[in-house]
């Protein structure tokens, strides 16, 4: 289901059928975890505000998930202060300081890096917060993420199954857990198939459209270009498609392309991007719901953090092509 549908349900929009409403509430409340995934919320206390820091609001994944988090919190009477860190550690620290000075009841982090002293310090102090999509290398604190190693493996294994052996990979910000783990999954899938990892086919796209486009151009202009390329995010996969189009490389006839995220535009009829879904609506809904629970009893979650990993789903569409 789309993030827009989840948003309408959480806002009690009368235009949503009872069947769809039930599916959404079941997805957000019935997911298996260390405890019931739809906790009862106590009476609100504090300032009634929640901080939300994302690394790039122009990335459709963060735009879609931020809307759901905001809708869930507003539906419970909370105001959300949204910050965009632009993947810059210094700006991230400044925004954390700002939110603490505003005395928010808790912070939802979509922006943590693998090694993030600011967030580590918050967790150590018992400050109410939760990570989503990304998490710390240490594994500390509460988080709701996808199995990103599996996501990288599934995308790569699918292309190998189609007959590809020269598979390029446009990696994300190396300091982010998502990029680190998806690249590890790509390597693991190649090794499992007995294919030597060619480091020349791996490029750094830093989760930026222009950087990913330049990286894709470098790969496609090689004397022996790859026959398939994976973007560590759907947004970067779109840049791969753009580079291929500008160079006259036909997709999927001459180049198979896949991404990871399953943003809404990926399913567009004229695009049909093969991708791996992180189930973003479920992830964002759970992150917001548990943030509000953590804000009510931070001491409890400091002792026993909520940690949940979603299994991703491969979605096969047009851009991967037929069996070679």
Secondary structure, DSSP 8 states (H G I E B T S, - for coil): --HHHHHHHHTT-TTS-HHHHHHHHHHHH---SSS-SS-------SSSEEEEEES-TTSHHHHHHHHHHHHHHHHTT-EEEEEE-TT-HHHHHHHHHHHHHTT-S-EEES---SS-HHHHHHHHTT--EEEES---TT--SEEEEE-HHHHHHHHHHHHHHTT--SEEEEE--TTSHHHHHHHHHHHHHHHHTT----GGGEEE-TT-HHHHHHHHHHHHTSTT--SEEEESSHHHHHHHHHHHHHTT--TTTT-EEE-SB--GGGG-TTT--BEEE--HHHHHHHHHHHHHHHHH-HHHHHHS--EEEE--EEE--GGG-S--
